[in-house]
Amino acid sequence: MLAEMVHYTDDGMRLDEAIAAYLAACDVEGESPRTVDAYAETLGMFHAIGLQRGLPQRVTEFRPAHVYAFLKVIADSGVSLGTRHRRFRETRAFFSWCTRMGGCARSPFTGIPNVKVEQKVIQPLREEDIEALLALCDSGGGRGADGHLRVAATIR
């Protein structure tokens, strides 16, 4: 099945064929349907942006500059750093697969650092929050001593 989807030629795999084969491979390898759908969305965007921007349509022709061109379009679309990171990871995974399958000698992502993600700072519990939790335990709503142990384990 996969072998019929990808046509290797002297100038490499066509991008659209490689994407289709990769998505089929993800399905065969047991990725969840939601994961395969997410990959399909990102790689569909990658292909469409590539066509609009004149990026290569052969896997072997991609270079780091093309990756950055794609990521710039994603960044300029106003999505969060988390979404930008996801698009980066999913496209990198595709090119890693292409490399493992012999579709390209070297991934264009080689040497490109990960897109940074937002650092979410979790605020510690305030003393009054802890007292309220312990009071709930004492009132029976937190099951007494068992509730105290849960609160203690949570705040450590």
C-alpha positions in Angstrom: 0.0 0.0 0.0 2.6 2.6 1.1 5.0 1.6 -1.7 2.3 2.3 -4.3 1.7 5.8 -2.8 5.3 7.0 -3.1 7.1 7.2 -6.4 10.8 7.5 -6.0 12.5 9.2 -8.9 15.9 10.6 -9.5 14.8 13.9 -8.1 13.0 12.5 -5.0 9.5 12.1 -3.7 6.8 14.5 -4.5 5.7 16.3 -1.4 2.0 15.5 -1.8 2.7 11.8 -2.3 5.1 11.7 0.7 2.5 13.4 2.9 -0.2 10.9 1.9 2.2 8.0 2.6 3.3 9.4 5.9 -0.3 9.8 7.1 -1.1 6.2 6.0 2.1 5.0 7.9 1.0 6.9 11.0 -2.4 5.1 10.8 -0.8 1.7 10.2 1.6 2.3 13.1 -1.3 2.9 15.5 -1.4 6.6 15.9 -4.8 7.7 17.2 -7.3 9.1 14.6 -7.1 12.5 16.3 -3.3 12.5 16.0 -3.5 11.6 12.3 -6.1 14.3 11.8 -3.8 16.9 13.5 -0.8 15.8 11.3 -3.0 16.0 8.2 -4.1 19.5 9.1 -0.5 20.7 9.7 0.9 19.0 6.6 -2.0 20.3 4.5 -1.1 23.8 5.6 2.5 23.1 4.9 1.7 21.9 1.4 -0.7 24.8 0.7 1.8 27.4 2.0 4.5 25.8 0.0 2.4 26.1 -3.2 1.5 29.7 -2.4 5.1 30.7 -1.6 6.9 28.8 -4.3 8.5 26.3 -1.9 9.9 23.1 -3.3 7.5 20.3 -4.2 10.1 17.6 -3.8 11.1 16.4 -0.4 14.8 16.3 -1.3 14.8 20.0 -2.2 13.8 21.4 1.2 16.4 23.3 3.1 16.3 25.1 6.5 15.4 28.4 4.8 12.2 26.8 3.5 11.4 25.6 7.0 11.8 29.1 8.3 9.7 30.5 5.5 6.8 28.1 6.6 7.3 28.9 10.3 7.2 32.7 9.5 3.8 32.3 7.8 2.5 30.4 10.8 3.9 33.0 13.2 2.5 35.9 11.2 -1.0 34.3 11.3 -1.2 35.3 15.0 -1.5 31.8 16.5 -0.1 31.1 20.0 3.5 29.9 20.6 1.9 26.6 21.6 0.3 26.2 18.2 3.5 27.3 16.4 5.4 24.7 18.4 2.9 22.0 17.4 3.2 22.9 13.7 7.0 22.8 14.0 6.9 19.4 15.8 4.5 17.8 13.4 6.3 19.0 10.3 9.7 17.9 11.8 8.2 14.5 12.5 7.2 14.2 8.8 10.7 15.0 7.6 12.2 12.6 10.1 10.0 9.9 8.7 11.0 10.9 5.1 14.7 10.6 6.2 14.1 7.2 7.8 12.3 5.9 4.7 15.1 7.1 2.4 13.1 10.0 0.8 15.8 12.5 1.7 19.4 12.2 3.0 19.0 14.8 5.6 16.1 16.5 7.2 15.8 20.3 6.6 15.0 20.6 10.3 18.6 19.5 11.2 20.1 22.3 13.3 16.9 24.2 13.7 16.0 24.7 17.4 12.6 24.0 18.7 10.0 26.8 18.6 9.7 28.1 22.2 6.5 27.6 24.1 4.9 29.8 26.7 6.1 29.2 30.2 3.1 28.8 32.4 3.8 29.9 36.0 1.7 28.0 38.5 1.0 30.3 41.4 1.6 28.6 44.8 -1.2 28.2 47.2 -1.6 31.1 49.6 -1.8 30.4 53.4 -5.5 31.3 53.4 -6.1 28.8 50.6 -4.4 26.0 52.6 -6.5 26.9 55.7 -9.7 26.8 53.7 -8.8 23.4 52.3 -8.0 22.1 55.8 -11.2 23.6 57.2 -13.1 21.7 54.5 -11.4 18.5 55.6 -12.4 19.2 59.3 -16.0 19.8 58.3 -16.4 16.3 56.9 -16.5 17.5 53.3 -12.9 16.3 52.9 -13.2 13.1 55.0 -11.2 14.2 58.0 -7.7 13.0 58.4 -7.7 11.4 55.0 -8.5 14.8 53.6 -5.6 16.3 55.6 -3.2 13.8 54.0 -4.4 14.6 50.5 -4.0 18.4 51.1 -0.5 17.8 52.6 0.4 15.7 49.6 -0.9 18.2 47.2 1.0 21.2 48.6 4.3 19.5 48.8 
